[in-house]
């Protein structure tokens, strides 16, 4: 189930279907929990996973099927299909 109170979504952001926003995961006997922040005007592609502590900055674009584990800065695009060939680039 989702962890309530740990998700912040900015204005005019778009979150496509089947995005994992739970804010927690279990690694063996360790339970990881943390906040997820999505900035204004950001786009999160379908079937993306945002792990605890993920921050997607203002105007950022996350491609479908990506995994966000840390901070994405203002206006960046993350293209990481099926956890392979990850690349972050500055949007023009």
Helices and strands as residue ranges (DSSP letters): E 7-9, E 14-15, E 24-27, E 30-33, E 36-38, E 43-44, E 49-50, E 55-56, E 61-62, E 67-68, E 71-72, E 76-81, E 84-90
